[in-house]
Amino acid sequence: MPRLAANLSMMYAEHPFLERFAAAARDGFQGVEFLFPYDHPAAEIRARLDSHGLAQALFNAPPGDWAGGERGIAALPGREDEFRRGLDRALEYAMALGNRSLHVMAGLVPAAQDRAAHRQVYLRNLELAARLAATAGVTILIEPINPRDMPGYFLTRQDEAQAIRAEVGADNLRVQFDCYHCQIVEGDLAVKLRRDMPGIGHIQIAGVPDRHEPDLGELNYPYLLALVDALGYTGWIGCEYRPVGDTTAGLGWASPYLAGGGR
């Protein structure tokens, strides 16, 4: 049975962030994820997780100047010291929240720049991240992101992400398989899930093309979720979508998978 985690950066936007934990638990979610925890003390978030019986499934390492348009710094030359400091901070939060998966964003790389140089920086930073995370029992994740939503993002394809994972060679480096991004860039999701499952550390879902509820759009999620089960995946499946309206009202698609059938 798929284990769904509500993405609190996108879902339950009708509530202030710290109230979204309670809303997710009321609807039957047993896990949550979000982009970043750093605007709140770890103890505040942990209290809400514990109070509502929720597991923290995933968040991102500091991405640079997010408000200024940056989308990660792991593949950006000259930012290595900043990357290390951000990683240390992320691991502190991960340990406080009981979080075992940390997404490290690569960053935006203009087409005119030397991709090989950026790739070498990326590999070195991922080697460092995996080594430091291993001592905390944390898995580092990298995620291909589609260029329609995030033009210029360094990593866009599943095969490239798996090749980087293999080159780094760390047991705790895995690929975050976002069905929404993969469908936009490559399609053929079932084949890629079968091919890459040993290297996948986290899965996310959303409707395509509009990133709304998973039952809206061109993907057959009952089939894909059954396939993921059949392939032996036991990790979290993050619901990283923007609800069309009220989050709870749009959860009919998830009721077979939520505790108590959802609300």
N, C-alpha and C positions, 0 to 999 in steps of 0.2 A: 504494500500500500504506500503510495507516495506520501512523503512527509512535507507538507507545505509550510513555508515561512512567509509571513506577510512582510512586504517591503514597506517600512514605515516612512520612507522618504517620498513615496508616491501614493500609497494607499492611506486612507483615513485622513486626508488633508482637511476634512471638515472639523478636525480636532487639533488643538495645539500638540506639538510633538510629544511631550511627555504624557499626554492623555491617550495617545494612540496605542500604547501597550495594553491598557485595559480594554479598549475597543476591540483589538485583535483577539485577545483572550476570550471576550464574550462571544465572539463569532466562531470560536472553536480552534483557532490557530494555537499551536504548541511551540512555535518558533517564530522569530522575527529577524529581519535584516534591515540595514539602512546604509546610506552612503557614508556618513561621517558622524562620530559621536562627540567631537571635540568641543562643541559649544556647551556641553553639559559635563559636570563632574562625573567621573565613572561611578562614584557611589550612588548618585541620583538614578542613573540608568539601572544599575544593579538592583537597587531597591525595587524598582518597577518590575524588573524581570522576576525577582523572587516573589514579590507580592502576587503576581498573576500566573506563576508557574510556567514561565516562558524560558526557552533556551535562546541564547544569542547565536545566530547561525553565521553571520558574515557582516563585516564592514570594510571600508577602504582605508588604506594608509593615507596620510596627508598628501594632497595632490598638487602642491604648489599654490599659486594664487587662483583659486577656483572662481572667485567673484570677478577676477580680471580676465577670465577666459582660459586659464591653464587647466589641463586635464591629465595631470600626472607629470612626474619628472624623472622616472626611472630610466628613460632612454635619452635624457638630455645631458650632453657633455657640460662640465663645469658646475653641475648641481649635485655632485656626489656627496659633499658634506651635508647639504640640506636634506638629501635623501636619507642619509644615515640618521640624522636627528629625528626626522619624521618617522622613520621605522622604529626607533627606540620608543617614541611616544605611542605609536600604534600598538606595540607589543605590551606596553604598560596597561593600556586600556584592555587589550585582549585578555590578559591574565586576570584583570579585575572583573571582567564580565563573563569569564568562562568561555570566551570565544575561541574557536579552534581553526578558523579560516580567515585569512587576511588578503584582500585583493590589492595588488600593487599596480597602479596605472602607469602606462608607458609614457604617455604624453603626445603632444602634437608636433609633427615634424614636417615642415614645408617641403614640397616636392623637389625643390632645387637643392636641398641639402644632401649631404653624403649619408645615405642610409646605412652603409657599412660601418661608418664611424659611430652612428647612433646605436647600431646593433651591438657593437662591442661594449659600449657603455652599459647598455641594457643587460647583457649577459653578466658583466661584472657585478652590477647592482643586484641582479637576481641571485647570483651565487652568494653574495653577502647576506641578502635577506633570508634565503633558505637556511644558511648556516646559523644565523642568530635566532631565527624562528624555531629551529629544531630544538634548541635548549628549552623553549617554552611549550613544546608540544603543539606548535602552530603550523598549519599548512599555508604556504604562499600560493596565491592564485594569480594567473594572468588571463586576460579576457580579450578576445577579438571583438572589436566594436565597429559597427557599420559606418561607412563614410557619409551616408545621408544624414544621420543624426549628429555625427561628430567628424566633420571634414578634417582630414589631415592626421587622424589618429594613427599612431605608428603600427599597430597590430590589427589586422582586419580579417584574417583567414584562420580557420581551424588547423589546417595542415602546417602553416607557419608557426602557430603557437605550440603545436606538438613537437615540431622540430627544435624549437628553442628549449622546450622542457627537456627533451632528450639530450641536447647539447650541454645544458647545465648539469644534468645528471643527478640532481638531488631528489631523494625519495619524497620529500615534502614540498616539492614544486609541482603543481597541477594546473590544468586548464579549466577555466570557468566557461561552461558551455551555455551561452545565452541563445535560446531558440529563436528569439526575435531577431537578434543581430545576424545569426547564421542564415536564417531564411532570406533576409534582405540581400546578403552578400553572395551566398552560395546555393541555398536550397538543399534538397536531397538530405534532409535531416536524419532520417532513419538510417541511411547508409553511414553517415558520419558518426552517429551515436554507436552503431555496431563497431565501426572501425576504431574509434578513439576511446571507448569507455574505460580501458585501463588507465588512461591518463587524465580522466575527467575528475575534478574534485568538487564541483558545485554546478548545479543546473538552475537556470532561470527561465521563466516563461512570460509571455505576453501575446496578445493578439497582433497579427500582422495584416495590414500595414500601419495601423493607427496607434498601436501600443495601448489598446484598451483591454477589457476583460478577455481572457483566453478563449472564450467561446464566441468571440467576434472576429471575423476575418477568415483568412485562407488556410490556417493550420488546424489539423485534426488532433487536438490535444488528448482526447480519450485514448486514441491509438498510440500516440507518442508516450504518454504516461504509462500505459500498459507495457510498451516496449522497454522503457527504462526499468520497470520492475523486473521484466523477464531477463534483462541483461545483468541483474544482480546489484543495481545501484541502490545503496541504502542511505545516501546523504540527503541533505535538505534540497528542496526545490523552491527557489525564491520566486515569489509572485511580484515581479518588478514591472507593474503596469499602472497606467493612469486610469482610474475608474471613470466611466462616462458620467456618472452622477454620484449618488450616495454609495460609499464603499459597500456597506452591508447589504443594501438592496441589490447589488450586482453580483453577489456571491453564490447565486444558484448553481453555477458551473462547478463550484468547489465543494458542494454539500456532501458528495460521496466520500470525500477525502478528509473532512474536518471532524474533530472530536464532537460527538453528539450530533453530527449532521449539519453543523453550522446553525446560523440563525436566519 
